[in-house]
Amino acid sequence: MATEEEIAAEGRLSAEQEIILYNIALRQDELGRQQTNVLLDKVENDPLYQELFERELLTYQVYDHGKEGTPRVANLIVTLKGTRYCIMYADEIEPNRRWDVAGNLR
């Protein structure tokens, strides 16, 4: 697992990427939280998501029903490294979110 020093050496993500990663981490499918599913086409070539995948902060599993014309779905999963990133910078990311943890608009 990546250490805090290794994560810090890679540099910070953009503000938008940090919010994406943080929001998905909050929804992670543990302790009854919701999983994050998006269409694969949306994340496959999106530069915002690509850097998260390349830096191994986020990964995904593809669900395909195998039927022609059925959309392929990506289940986004925050890695342990991504979780550590969120913990390290949570105090700076949280105030930038449009919604608070309880789902209330700020």
DSSP file (Angstrom, degrees, kcal/mol; ACC not computed):
  #  RESIDUE AA STRUCTURE BP1 BP2  ACC     N-H-->O    O-->H-N    N-H-->O    O-->H-N    TCO  KAPPA ALPHA  PHI   PSI    X-CA   Y-CA   Z-CA
    1    1 A M              0   0    0      0, 0.0     2,-0.1     0, 0.0     0, 0.0   0.000 360.0 360.0 360.0 144.3    0.0    0.0    0.0
    2    2 A A        -     0   0    0      1,-0.1     2,-0.1     4,-0.1    82,-0.0  -0.403 360.0-132.9 -69.8 140.8    1.2    3.5   -0.8
    3    3 A T     >  -     0   0    0     -2,-0.1     4,-2.2     1,-0.1     5,-0.2  -0.431  25.2-106.5 -87.0 167.6    2.5    5.6    2.0
    4    4 A E  H  > S+     0   0    0      1,-0.2     4,-2.6     2,-0.2     5,-0.2   0.867 121.6  54.9 -61.6 -35.6    1.5    9.2    2.7
    5    5 A E  H  > S+     0   0    0      2,-0.2     4,-2.1     1,-0.2    -1,-0.2   0.906 108.1  48.1 -65.1 -41.6    4.9   10.3    1.4
    6    6 A E  H  > S+     0   0    0      2,-0.2     4,-1.2     1,-0.2    -2,-0.2   0.899 113.0  47.9 -65.4 -40.9    4.4    8.4   -1.9
    7    7 A I  H  X S+     0   0    0     -4,-2.2     4,-0.6     1,-0.2     3,-0.4   0.926 112.7  48.1 -65.8 -44.8    1.0    9.9   -2.3
    8    8 A A  H >< S+     0   0    0     -4,-2.6     3,-0.9     1,-0.2    -1,-0.2   0.862 107.1  57.3 -63.9 -35.6    2.2   13.4   -1.5
    9    9 A A  H 3< S+     0   0    0     -4,-2.1    -1,-0.2     1,-0.2    -2,-0.2   0.800  99.7  58.7 -66.8 -28.8    5.2   13.0   -3.9
   10   10 A E  H 3< S-     0   0    0     -4,-1.2    -1,-0.2    -3,-0.4    -2,-0.2   0.706 111.0-128.1 -72.4 -18.9    2.7   12.3   -6.8
   11   11 A G    <<  -     0   0    0     -3,-0.9    -1,-0.2    -4,-0.6     2,-0.1  -0.138  29.2 -55.6  93.4 168.4    1.1   15.6   -6.3
   12   12 A R        -     0   0    0      1,-0.1     2,-0.1    -3,-0.1     3,-0.1  -0.459  47.0-123.5 -83.2 154.0   -2.4   16.8   -5.8
   13   13 A L        -     0   0    0      1,-0.2    -1,-0.1    -2,-0.1     2,-0.1  -0.343  42.6 -83.1 -80.4 171.2   -5.3   16.1   -8.1
   14   14 A S     >  -     0   0    0      1,-0.1     4,-2.5    -2,-0.1     5,-0.2  -0.378  43.5-107.7 -69.8 160.7   -7.4   18.9   -9.6
   15   15 A A  H  > S+     0   0    0      1,-0.2     4,-1.9     2,-0.2     5,-0.2   0.888 121.3  50.9 -58.2 -40.0  -10.2   20.2   -7.3
   16   16 A E  H  > S+     0   0    0      2,-0.2     4,-2.1     1,-0.2    -1,-0.2   0.902 110.4  48.3 -65.8 -41.5  -12.8   18.5   -9.5
   17   17 A Q  H  > S+     0   0    0      1,-0.2     4,-2.8     2,-0.2     5,-0.2   0.888 109.3  53.5 -66.0 -38.9  -11.0   15.1   -9.4
   18   18 A E  H  X S+     0   0    0     -4,-2.5     4,-2.7     1,-0.2    -1,-0.2   0.912 109.5  47.9 -62.4 -41.4  -10.6   15.4   -5.6
   19   19 A I  H  X S+     0   0    0     -4,-1.9     4,-2.7     2,-0.2     5,-0.2   0.905 111.6  50.4 -66.9 -40.8  -14.4   15.9   -5.2
   20   20 A I  H  X S+     0   0    0     -4,-2.1     4,-2.2     2,-0.2     5,-0.2   0.957 114.5  44.0 -59.0 -50.9  -15.2   13.0   -7.6
   21   21 A L  H  X S+     0   0    0     -4,-2.8     4,-2.3     1,-0.2    -2,-0.2   0.911 114.9  48.6 -61.9 -44.3  -12.9   10.7   -5.6
   22   22 A Y  H  X S+     0   0    0     -4,-2.7     4,-2.1    -5,-0.2    -1,-0.2   0.910 110.9  49.9 -64.2 -44.1  -14.1   11.9   -2.2
   23   23 A N  H  X S+     0   0    0     -4,-2.7     4,-1.3     1,-0.2    -1,-0.2   0.908 112.4  47.1 -62.4 -42.2  -17.8   11.5   -3.2
   24   24 A I  H  X S+     0   0    0     -4,-2.2     4,-0.6    -5,-0.2    -1,-0.2   0.894 109.6  54.3 -67.1 -38.3  -17.2    8.0   -4.5
   25   25 A A  H >< S+     0   0    0     -4,-2.3     3,-0.8     1,-0.2    -1,-0.2   0.888 106.8  51.7 -61.8 -38.6  -15.3    7.2   -1.3
   26   26 A L  H 3< S+     0   0    0     -4,-2.1    -1,-0.2     1,-0.2    -2,-0.2   0.810 112.9  45.1 -67.6 -28.8  -18.2    8.3    0.8
   27   27 A R  H 3< S+     0   0    0     -4,-1.3    -1,-0.2    -3,-0.2    -2,-0.2   0.474  82.4 143.2 -91.5  -2.5  -20.6    6.1   -1.2
   28   28 A Q    <<  -     0   0    0     -3,-0.8     2,-2.8    -4,-0.6     5,-0.3   0.013  65.4-107.3 -45.4 142.7  -18.3    3.1   -1.1
   29   29 A D  S    S+     0   0    0      3,-0.1     2,-0.3     2,-0.1    -1,-0.2  -0.332  84.6 104.5 -77.0  62.1  -20.2   -0.2   -0.8
   30   30 A E  S >  S+     0   0    0     -2,-2.8     3,-1.8     4,-0.1     4,-0.0  -0.971  77.9  13.1-135.8 150.5  -19.2   -0.9    2.9
   31   31 A L  T 3  S-     0   0    0     -2,-0.3    -1,-0.1     1,-0.3    -2,-0.1   0.817 135.1 -53.7  53.4  34.8  -21.3   -0.5    6.0
   32   32 A G  T 3  S+     0   0    0      1,-0.2    -1,-0.3    -3,-0.1    -3,-0.1   0.560  98.7 142.7  82.5   8.5  -24.4   -0.1    4.0
   33   33 A R    <   -     0   0    0     -3,-1.8    -1,-0.2    -5,-0.3     2,-0.2  -0.400  54.2 -98.3 -80.8 163.1  -23.3    2.7    1.7
   34   34 A Q        -     0   0    0     -8,-0.1     2,-0.1    -5,-0.1    -4,-0.1  -0.511  28.3-126.2 -83.6 144.5  -24.2    2.8   -1.9
   35   35 A Q        -     0   0    0     -2,-0.2     2,-0.7    -7,-0.1    -7,-0.1  -0.485  23.5-122.3 -80.2 161.2  -22.1    1.7   -4.8
   36   36 A T  E     +A   76   0A   0     40,-0.7    40,-2.7    -2,-0.1     2,-0.4  -0.916  31.9 179.4-112.3 109.9  -21.3    4.1   -7.6
   37   37 A N  E     +A   75   0A   0     -2,-0.7     2,-0.3    38,-0.2    38,-0.2  -0.920   5.8 165.1-111.0 133.9  -22.4    2.8  -11.1
   38   38 A V  E     -A   74   0A   0     36,-2.3    36,-3.4    -2,-0.4     2,-0.2  -0.940  46.9 -84.4-137.9 161.3  -21.9    4.9  -14.2
   39   39 A L  E >>  -A   73   0A   0     -2,-0.3     3,-1.1    34,-0.2     4,-0.9  -0.472  35.8-131.0 -65.9 137.2  -22.0    4.0  -17.9
   40   40 A L  H >> S+     0   0    0     32,-2.6     4,-2.4     1,-0.3     3,-0.5   0.863 105.6  61.9 -58.7 -37.8  -18.7    2.7  -19.1
   41   41 A D  H 3> S+     0   0    0     31,-0.4     4,-0.6     1,-0.2    -1,-0.3   0.819  99.0  57.6 -58.7 -30.7  -18.7    5.1  -22.0
   42   42 A K  H <4 S+     0   0    0     -3,-1.1    -1,-0.2     1,-0.2    -2,-0.2   0.872 118.8  26.8 -69.6 -37.3  -18.7    8.0  -19.6
   43   43 A V  H << S+     0   0    0     -4,-0.9     3,-0.4    -3,-0.5    -2,-0.2   0.659 100.8  82.9-100.1 -18.3  -15.5    7.1  -17.8
   44   44 A E  H  < S+     0   0    0     -4,-2.4    -3,-0.1     1,-0.2    -2,-0.1   0.877 111.8  13.0 -59.7 -43.2  -13.6    5.1  -20.4
   45   45 A N  S  < S+     0   0    0     -4,-0.6    -1,-0.2     4,-0.0    -2,-0.1   0.202  92.8 122.3-120.1  14.9  -12.0    8.1  -22.2
   46   46 A D     >  -     0   0    0     -3,-0.4     4,-2.5     1,-0.1     3,-0.5  -0.694  54.4-148.2 -82.0 120.9  -12.7   10.9  -19.7
   47   47 A P  H  > S+     0   0    0      0, 0.0     4,-1.6     0, 0.0     5,-0.2   0.796  95.5  61.5 -61.6 -27.9   -9.4   12.6  -18.7
   48   48 A L  H  > S+     0   0    0      1,-0.2     4,-0.7     2,-0.2   -34,-0.1   0.933 114.1  33.9 -61.7 -44.5  -10.8   13.3  -15.3
   49   49 A Y  H  > S+     0   0    0     -3,-0.5     4,-2.2     2,-0.2     5,-0.2   0.833 109.1  66.4 -80.0 -33.2  -11.2    9.7  -14.5
   50   50 A Q  H  X S+     0   0    0     -4,-2.5     4,-3.0     1,-0.2     5,-0.2   0.892 100.5  49.4 -59.0 -42.5   -8.2    8.4  -16.5
   51   51 A E  H  X S+     0   0    0     -4,-1.6     4,-2.3     1,-0.2    -1,-0.2   0.887 109.5  52.6 -64.8 -36.9   -5.7   10.1  -14.2
   52   52 A L  H  <>S+     0   0    0     -4,-0.7     5,-2.4    -5,-0.2     6,-1.4   0.899 113.1  44.4 -63.6 -39.8   -7.5    8.6  -11.2
   53   53 A F  H ><5S+     0   0    0     -4,-2.2     3,-1.3     3,-0.2    -2,-0.2   0.919 113.1  50.3 -69.1 -44.5   -7.2    5.1  -12.8
   54   54 A E  H 3<5S+     0   0    0     -4,-3.0    -2,-0.2     1,-0.3    -1,-0.2   0.868 111.3  47.8 -63.8 -37.6   -3.6    5.6  -13.8
   55   55 A R  T 3<5S-     0   0    0     -4,-2.3    -1,-0.3    -5,-0.2    -2,-0.2   0.414 112.4-123.0 -83.9   2.7   -2.6    6.8  -10.3
   56   56 A E  T < 5S+     0   0    0     -3,-1.3    26,-0.4     2,-0.2    25,-0.3   0.818  78.7 121.2  59.0  36.3   -4.4    3.7   -8.9
   57   57 A L  S   <S+     0   0    0     -5,-2.4    22,-1.6     1,-0.3     2,-0.3   0.669  79.1  24.6 -92.0 -23.6   -6.7    5.9   -6.7
   58   58 A L  E     +B   78   0A   0     -6,-1.4    -1,-0.3    20,-0.2     2,-0.3  -0.989  65.9 174.5-141.8 144.4   -9.8    4.5   -8.4
   59   59 A T  E     -B   77   0A   0     18,-2.8    18,-3.2    -2,-0.3     2,-0.3  -0.848  12.4-149.8-138.9 177.6  -10.6    1.3  -10.3
   60   60 A Y  E     -B   76   0A   0     -2,-0.3     2,-0.4    16,-0.2    16,-0.2  -0.994  10.7-142.3-151.9 157.2  -13.7   -0.2  -11.8
   61   61 A Q  E     -B   75   0A   0     14,-1.6    14,-3.1    -2,-0.3     2,-0.5  -0.953  25.9-132.9-116.5 140.8  -15.5   -3.5  -12.6
   62   62 A V  E     -B   74   0A   0     -2,-0.4     2,-0.6    12,-0.2    12,-0.2  -0.811  12.6-161.0 -99.9 132.4  -17.5   -3.8  -15.8
   63   63 A Y  E     +B   73   0A   0     10,-3.4    10,-2.5    -2,-0.5     2,-0.4  -0.957  16.1 171.0-111.3 121.4  -20.9   -5.3  -15.8
   64   64 A D        -     0   0    0     -2,-0.6     8,-0.1     8,-0.2    -2,-0.0  -0.987  27.2-157.4-133.8 121.2  -22.1   -6.5  -19.2
   65   65 A H        -     0   0    0     -2,-0.4     3,-0.1     6,-0.3    -1,-0.1   0.552  38.9-126.4 -76.6  -5.1  -25.3   -8.5  -19.6
   66   66 A G        +     0   0    0      1,-0.2     2,-0.5     4,-0.1    -1,-0.1   0.540  68.1 127.8  75.7   5.7  -24.0   -9.8  -22.9
   67   67 A K    >   -     0   0    0      4,-0.1     3,-2.1     1,-0.1    -1,-0.2  -0.833  68.4-106.1 -99.3 132.4  -27.1   -8.7  -24.8
   68   68 A E  T 3  S+     0   0    0     -2,-0.5    -1,-0.1     1,-0.3     0, 0.0  -0.275 104.4  17.7 -56.0 132.5  -26.6   -6.6  -27.9
   69   69 A G  T 3  S+     0   0    0      1,-0.3    -1,-0.3    -3,-0.0    -2,-0.0   0.340  90.9 127.6  87.2  -7.1  -27.6   -3.0  -27.3
   70   70 A T    <   -     0   0    0     -3,-2.1    -1,-0.3     1,-0.1    -4,-0.1  -0.697  64.4-115.8 -83.0 130.3  -27.4   -3.3  -23.6
   71   71 A P        -     0   0    0      0, 0.0     2,-0.4     0, 0.0    -6,-0.3  -0.344  22.7-124.3 -66.8 145.3  -25.2   -0.5  -22.0
   72   72 A R        -     0   0    0     -8,-0.1   -32,-2.6    -7,-0.1   -31,-0.4  -0.754  26.3-150.6 -89.7 136.4  -22.1   -1.6  -20.2
   73   73 A V  E     -AB  39  63A   0    -10,-2.5   -10,-3.4    -2,-0.4     2,-0.5  -0.883   5.0-150.0-114.2 137.4  -21.9   -0.4  -16.7
   74   74 A A  E     -AB  38  62A   0    -36,-3.4   -36,-2.3    -2,-0.4     2,-0.8  -0.921   6.4-151.6-105.5 126.7  -18.7    0.4  -14.6
   75   75 A N  E     -AB  37  61A   0    -14,-3.1   -14,-1.6    -2,-0.5     2,-0.3  -0.879  21.8-141.7 -95.2 108.8  -18.9    0.0  -10.9
   76   76 A L  E     -AB  36  60A   0    -40,-2.7   -40,-0.7    -2,-0.8     2,-0.4  -0.535  19.5-171.8 -78.6 134.9  -16.4    2.5   -9.5
   77   77 A I  E     - B   0  59A   0    -18,-3.2   -18,-2.8    -2,-0.3     2,-0.4  -0.992  19.3-137.2-131.5 125.3  -14.3    1.4   -6.6
   78   78 A V  E     - B   0  58A   0     -2,-0.4   -20,-0.2   -20,-0.2   -21,-0.1  -0.698  26.8-137.7 -79.6 127.9  -12.0    3.6   -4.5
   79   79 A T     >  -     0   0    0    -22,-1.6     4,-2.5    -2,-0.4     5,-0.2  -0.227  26.2-101.4 -77.5 172.1   -8.7    1.7   -3.8
   80   80 A L  H  > S+     0   0    0      1,-0.2     4,-2.4     2,-0.2     5,-0.2   0.884 126.9  53.2 -61.3 -37.5   -7.0    1.8   -0.4
   81   81 A K  H  > S+     0   0    0    -25,-0.3     4,-2.2     2,-0.2    -1,-0.2   0.908 109.1  48.8 -63.1 -41.6   -4.5    4.3   -1.9
   82   82 A G  H  > S+     0   0    0    -26,-0.4     4,-2.3     2,-0.2    -2,-0.2   0.882 109.9  51.4 -65.0 -39.0   -7.5    6.5   -2.9
   83   83 A T  H  X S+     0   0    0     -4,-2.5     4,-2.2     2,-0.2    -2,-0.2   0.915 109.7  49.6 -64.0 -42.5   -9.0    6.2    0.5
   84   84 A R  H  X S+     0   0    0     -4,-2.4     4,-2.6     2,-0.2    -2,-0.2   0.904 108.7  53.2 -63.2 -40.5   -5.7    7.2    2.1
   85   85 A Y  H  X S+     0   0    0     -4,-2.2     4,-2.0     1,-0.2    -2,-0.2   0.935 109.5  48.7 -57.6 -47.1   -5.6   10.2   -0.3
   86   86 A C  H  X S+     0   0    0     -4,-2.3     4,-0.7     1,-0.2    -1,-0.2   0.884 111.8  48.7 -62.1 -39.8   -9.1   11.2    0.8
   87   87 A I  H >< S+     0   0    0     -4,-2.2     3,-0.5     1,-0.2     4,-0.3   0.910 110.3  51.7 -66.7 -41.9   -8.2   10.9    4.5
   88   88 A M  H 3< S+     0   0    0     -4,-2.6     3,-0.2     1,-0.2    -2,-0.2   0.891 124.3  26.1 -61.5 -40.4   -5.0   13.0    4.0
   89   89 A Y  H >X S+     0   0    0     -4,-2.0     4,-2.1    -5,-0.2     3,-1.4   0.235  84.7 113.5-111.5  12.8   -6.7   15.9    2.3
   90   90 A A  H <X S+     0   0    0     -4,-0.7     4,-2.6    -3,-0.5    -1,-0.1   0.856  74.5  57.8 -56.2 -39.2  -10.3   15.6    3.7
   91   91 A D  H 34 S+     0   0    0     -4,-0.3    -1,-0.3     1,-0.2    -2,-0.1   0.781 114.0  39.2 -64.5 -25.2  -10.1   18.9    5.6
   92   92 A E  H <4 S+     0   0    0     -3,-1.4     4,-0.3     2,-0.1    -1,-0.2   0.761 118.9  45.9 -92.8 -28.9   -9.3   20.7    2.3
   93   93 A I  H >X S+     0   0    0     -4,-2.1     3,-1.5    -7,-0.2     4,-0.5   0.910 100.9  64.8 -79.6 -44.8  -11.7   18.7    0.1
   94   94 A E  G >< S+     0   0    0     -4,-2.6     3,-1.4     1,-0.3    -1,-0.1   0.853  98.0  52.3 -52.9 -45.8  -14.8   18.8    2.3
   95   95 A P  G 34 S+     0   0    0      0, 0.0    -1,-0.3     0, 0.0    -2,-0.1   0.744 105.3  58.2 -65.8 -19.4  -15.4   22.6    2.3
   96   96 A N  G <4 S+     0   0    0     -3,-1.5    -2,-0.2    -4,-0.3     2,-0.2   0.573  83.5 104.6 -84.5  -9.5  -15.3   22.6   -1.6
   97   97 A R    <<  -     0   0    0     -3,-1.4     9,-0.1    -4,-0.5    -3,-0.0  -0.468  67.2-142.8 -76.0 144.0  -18.2   20.1   -1.9
   98   98 A R  S    S+     0   0    0     -2,-0.2     8,-2.3     7,-0.1     2,-0.4   0.796  88.5  42.5 -72.6 -29.6  -21.5   21.4   -3.0
   99   99 A W  B    S-C  105   0B   0      6,-0.2     6,-0.2     7,-0.1     2,-0.1  -0.900  83.2-127.9-118.2 145.0  -23.3   19.0   -0.6
  100  100 A D    >   -     0   0    0      4,-2.5     3,-2.0    -2,-0.4    -2,-0.0  -0.311  40.0 -91.7 -82.7 177.1  -22.4   18.0    2.9
  101  101 A V  T 3  S+     0   0    0      1,-0.3    -1,-0.1     2,-0.1    -2,-0.0   0.805 126.8  56.2 -61.7 -30.2  -22.0   14.5    4.1
  102  102 A A  T 3  S-     0   0    0      2,-0.1    -1,-0.3     1,-0.0    -3,-0.0   0.506 121.8-105.8 -79.5  -4.0  -25.7   14.3    5.2
  103  103 A G  S <  S+     0   0    0     -3,-2.0     2,-0.4     1,-0.3    -2,-0.1   0.629  72.6 142.4  90.4  14.6  -26.8   15.2    1.6
  104  104 A N        -     0   0    0      1,-0.0    -4,-2.5     2,-0.0    -1,-0.3  -0.729  55.3-115.2 -91.9 137.7  -27.8   18.8    2.4
  105  105 A L  B      C   99   0B   0     -2,-0.4    -6,-0.2    -6,-0.2    -7,-0.1  -0.489 360.0 360.0 -67.7 134.8  -27.1   21.6   -0.1
  106  106 A R              0   0    0     -8,-2.3    -1,-0.1    -2,-0.2    -7,-0.1   0.467 360.0 360.0 -82.7 360.0  -24.6   24.1    1.3
